Amino acid sequence: MARIESDPCRDLVEEADRDRGLSLAFAAQDRRADLAALYAFNVEVARVRDQISQPLPGEIRLQWWRDVIAQAGARDEMPGGGEAGHPVASRLVDVIARHRLPVAAFDRMLEARIFDLYDDPMPSRQHFEAYAGETASTLIMLAATILSPRDADTIADAAGHAGVAQTTAGVLRLLPIHRARRKVFLPADILAAAGCSSEDLITGEGEASTRAVAAMVAFGRDHAEKARGHFAGVPKPVRAAFLPALLATPYLDRIERSGAEVLRHPPDVSAPRKAFLYWRSMRG
């Protein structure tokens, strides 16, 4: 059934983050709008790099979000604050206050996103896991808190591995964009083990790049398998928070089959296939 009123947060998510946009239909109906606001915030901060030509304006934008979120805990004392006029920020402040979401989690997420703005290499797989933990895994935990705060306390391990698997698939699918920017998200130690330098990956040197992609796929699969092991124990009220991350495995399957082609054309999963996987995961 079509929505009678447009929701700018949901519209943004459905346009810019189709995996999470599709997952909203599988969440409890009275939580969908609040999840959409959280996911719209993630869209906004994830695309800061796309909107700047130098890092400093990006840092200023991330700091603006920090200031807006800090107001959530003092909303009664500071009505009509810096979020006024920004539909995503206004809704996010409401959601944070209503669900008592931890402001510190948003602060860590925004701090991690500073890495996106610079061309520094990802030093190691441990750094990558930490980055994924503060971004994708934290987003799962926040979404679960919106869905069922009592159950959210039980899913930290599942969210941790799911977030790393999701981020791994994501950076591999974004390789064409990152290579054009000379930005390398693949950890330096994984590249070294594959005999591939950052420059090899950026230029698309065939054999070395293919080995690096294969090594990263194996890294992602390890976390995806661990996430699946934990998912069996995830309470049903919060399962919708995990659905986008569960697409990591089918994405990694397609990336593995595409080989070096992933450097130029990222593989996708069809919307009907995603919907089926979501439905099956919610039923399990």
Residue pairs with C-beta under 8 A, 6 or more apart in sequence:
3 10
7 33
7 36
8 40
8 87
8 88
9 33
9 36
9 37
9 39
9 40
9 87
9 88
9 91
10 21
10 24
10 32
10 33
10 36
10 40
12 40
12 43
12 44
12 88
13 20
13 21
13 24
13 36
13 39
13 40
13 43
14 21
14 22
15 21
16 43
16 47
17 39
17 42
17 43
17 244
18 271
19 243
19 244
19 247
19 274
20 39
20 42
20 244
21 39
22 243
22 271
22 274
22 275
22 278
23 240
23 243
23 244
23 278
24 32
24 35
24 36
24 39
24 240
25 32
26 240
26 243
26 278
26 279
26 282
27 35
27 147
27 240
27 241
28 147
28 237
28 240
31 146
31 147
33 91
34 95
34 98
34 99
34 146
35 143
35 146
35 147
35 240
37 88
37 91
37 92
37 94
37 95
38 92
38 95
38 139
38 142
38 143
38 146
39 139
39 143
40 88
40 91
40 92
41 65
41 88
41 89
41 92
42 139
44 65
44 88
45 62
45 65
45 109
45 110
45 113
46 113
46 116
48 58
48 61
48 62
48 113
48 116
48 117
49 58
49 116
49 117
49 181
51 58
51 61
52 58
52 61
52 117
55 117
55 118
58 114
58 116
58 117
59 114
59 117
62 110
62 113
62 114
64 82
65 89
65 106
65 110
66 106
66 107
66 110
67 82
68 81
68 82
68 83
68 86
68 89
68 92
68 93
69 92
69 93
69 96
69 103
69 106
69 107
70 103
71 78
71 81
71 82
71 83
71 93
72 92
72 93
72 96
72 97
72 101
72 103
73 96
73 97
73 103
75 81
75 93
75 97
81 93
82 89
83 89
83 90
83 92
83 93
84 90
95 101
95 146
96 103
96 106
99 145
99 146
99 149
100 149
101 142
101 145
101 146
105 138
105 141
105 142
106 142
108 134
108 138
109 134
109 135
109 138
109 139
111 134
112 130
112 131
112 134
112 135
113 135
115 122
115 131
116 183
119 181
119 182
119 183
121 184
121 188
121 198
122 128
122 131
122 184
122 185
122 186
122 187
122 188
123 187
123 188
123 189
124 187
124 188
124 189
125 187
125 189
125 190
125 219
127 187
128 164
128 167
128 168
128 185
128 187
129 164
131 167
132 163
132 164
132 166
132 167
132 168
133 160
133 163
133 164
135 163
135 167
136 162
136 163
136 164
136 166
136 167
136 170
136 245
137 159
137 160
137 162
137 163
137 164
138 163
139 163
140 155
140 159
140 162
140 163
140 241
140 242
140 245
141 152
141 155
141 156
141 159
141 241
143 238
143 240
143 241
144 151
144 152
144 155
144 159
144 238
144 241
145 152
147 237
147 238
147 240
147 241
148 235
148 237
148 238
151 235
151 237
151 238
152 238
154 233
154 234
154 235
155 230
155 234
155 235
155 238
155 241
157 230
158 227
158 230
158 231
158 233
158 234
158 242
159 241
159 242
161 223
161 224
161 226
161 227
161 230
162 223
162 224
162 227
162 230
162 231
162 242
162 245
162 246
162 248
163 245
164 220
164 223
165 220
165 221
165 223
165 224
165 227
165 245
165 248
165 249
165 252
166 244
166 245
166 247
166 248
168 216
168 217
168 219
168 220
168 223
168 248
168 252
169 220
169 247
169 248
169 251
169 252
169 255
171 178
171 185
171 186
171 216
172 213
172 216
172 217
172 220
172 251
172 252
172 255
172 262
172 266
173 251
173 255
173 262
173 266
173 267
173 268
174 185
174 266
175 201
175 213
175 262
175 263
175 266
176 263
176 264
176 265
176 266
178 184
178 185
179 201
179 202
179 204
179 263
182 202
184 191
184 198
184 201
184 202
186 201
186 212
186 216
188 198
190 212
190 215
190 216
190 219
191 197
191 198
191 201
191 212
191 215
193 215
194 208
194 211
194 212
194 214
194 215
195 208
195 211
196 205
196 208
196 209
196 211
196 212
197 208
200 208
200 209
200 212
201 208
201 209
201 212
201 263
204 260
204 263
204 264
206 260
209 260
209 263
210 259
210 260
213 255
213 259
213 260
213 262
213 263
214 256
217 252
217 255
217 256
220 248
220 252
221 249
221 252
223 248
224 248
224 249
224 252
227 242
227 245
227 246
227 248
228 246
228 249
231 239
231 242
231 246
231 281
232 284
234 242
236 282
239 281
239 282
240 282
242 281
243 277
243 278
243 281
243 282
246 277
246 278
246 281
247 269
247 274
247 277
250 269
250 273
250 277
251 267
251 269
254 267
254 268
254 269
255 262
255 267
257 267
258 265
258 267
269 277
